[in-house]
Amino acid sequence: MPKNIKRSWAEPYKMKMVELLKMTTPAQRKKALKEAGYNTFLLRSEDVYIDLLTDSGTSAMSDRQWAGMMMGDEAYAGSRNYYHLEDVVKKVYGYKYLVPTHQGRGAENIISRILIKKGDIIPGNMYFTTTRLHQELAGGKFEDIIIDEAHDSENLFPFKGNVDLNKLDKLVKKYGAKKIPYVSIATSVNMAGGQPISIQNLKELRAYTKKHGIKIIHDMTRVAENAYFIQEREKGYANKSVKEIVKEICALTDGATMSAKKDALVNIGGFLAVNDWDVFEEARNMVVVYEGLHTYGGLAGRDMEAMAIGITESVDDDHIRARVGQVLYLGEKMMEYGIPIVKPIGGHGIFVDAKKFLPHIPQDDFPAQTLAAEIYLDSGVRTMERGIVSAGRKANGENYYPKLELVRFTVPRRVYTQAHMDVIAESTARVYDRRNKIRGLKMIYEPKYLRFFQAKFEIK
Ligand SMILES: *Cc1c(COP(=O)(O)O)cnc(C)c1O
């Protein structure tokens, strides 16, 4: 055996149950795609082989989480599982007060209504669809203050989720700090390709916002993945555990919205967590209107139990290394095939640059939407558009034209194997080979809100 043979890592779990998949033919996929209006959101999951539409609610729960489901205390009020969850949120994240919600956007609705007044400005490190929409519905206006590097898919800067403090300072000078109730900070920025923010940047932001009396609300949906990148890349953090880093991140913010369907390894769930008693009071009142009583927030007791256990598993170093490691494996394979992807590779998925992949298709003909459709056609792999369709329209009806036009290959946690990753990369490479023959799409149905979910297209 050669001396310096590579030492591979492997998953820190084994399988106890499997879900059988339907294999489809090209003709079946062609028909299914047409019926879905070339929108991968409208495909039936039964017609999908490998589902990379999202990492949201698609993770495999552990045997412990399933056991927790059996321990559900389905009392209307004061369920034991709520108190367990509250305890875990305090211990793992450090936030003082918890309001469970049915998922992330439930928390976004509540915090936006409480903190935003009409005409307010909400700066953030790149928008997220539901987050921005709730900010707008509450009367606010989102302003992007992420560093310029985040908009360049080739830039190798290790913390492309960072905030540009000069951009924030300009907003403060222009509108006044009173018009800015909080800065909306995502960890592992989804729309930038799963790019992390550094502790150093967060510390600088904390110092600046403190001076101006501005809060930081943390979209902590992928905080553990962000913490892993800090451990890997930031000076002074190599010897800290992901758990310690997660707590340090949260301590630099005033409150958080969480979609537990991502990092926290559950199929449904979320919460709002804050440190300010007054905000908590109001949130606890409001949750009754939109979600349910403050000790269940739209969830069953068993859901809260699975979430409490999932949160604990999500900050385990071995878990997060394998989770991000699988994503890196897929990304490196794509790079070997010359496929243009966002670099550095992010934490939860691979983002293929559709502008570079299909340079002959103008943005108005939806290159990323087109590419997602073509990949499904080739292999039954389902991905998602993150470009002009997702960006939607401004209040004045004009389209947003995002700089990045991406197809997102989101990897569910603990679900697929390395062989699945090979199939995905090879299929994308096949489509890349015949890219010159691919034509764009035309939108034939456009919903009013979050159009990417239900829009329909035909081949142009
Ligand atoms: C998924 C997600 C949300 C919204 O959460 P839901 O649980 O889907 O309502 C908010 N922010 C980010 C970054 C997300 O990825």
The ligand as an SDF file (V2000), in Angstrom:
LIG
                    3D

 15 15  0  0  0  0  0  0  0  0999 V2000
  -35.8450   28.9810    4.6580 C   0  0  0  0  0  0  0  0  0  0  0  0
  -35.3760   30.2920    5.0650 C   0  0  0  0  0  0  0  0  0  0  0  0
  -36.2330   31.2180    5.6620 C   0  0  0  0  0  0  0  0  0  0  0  0
  -37.7200   30.9950    5.8150 C   0  0  0  0  0  0  0  0  0  0  0  0
  -38.0000   29.9310    6.6010 O   0  0  0  0  0  0  0  0  0  0  0  0
  -39.2700   28.9510    6.3440 P   0  0  0  0  0  0  0  0  0  0  0  0
  -39.1200   27.9350    7.3990 O   0  0  0  0  0  0  0  0  0  0  0  0
  -39.1540   28.4190    4.9600 O   0  0  0  0  0  0  0  0  0  0  0  0
  -40.4940   29.7820    6.5040 O   0  0  0  0  0  0  0  0  0  0  0  0
  -35.6800   32.4160    6.0670 C   0  0  0  0  0  0  0  0  0  0  0  0
  -34.3870   32.7010    5.8800 N   0  0  0  0  0  0  0  0  0  0  0  0
  -33.5440   31.8450    5.2960 C   0  0  0  0  0  0  0  0  0  0  0  0
  -32.1100   32.2010    5.1230 C   0  0  0  0  0  0  0  0  0  0  0  0
  -34.0010   30.6200    4.8540 C   0  0  0  0  0  0  0  0  0  0  0  0
  -33.1640   29.7840    4.2410 O   0  0  0  0  0  0  0  0  0  0  0  0
  1  2  1  0
  2  3  1  0
  2 14  2  0
  3  4  1  0
  3 10  2  0
  4  5  1  0
  5  6  1  0
  6  7  2  0
  6  8  1  0
  6  9  1  0
 10 11  1  0
 11 12  2  0
 12 13  1  0
 12 14  1  0
 14 15  1  0
M  END
$$$$
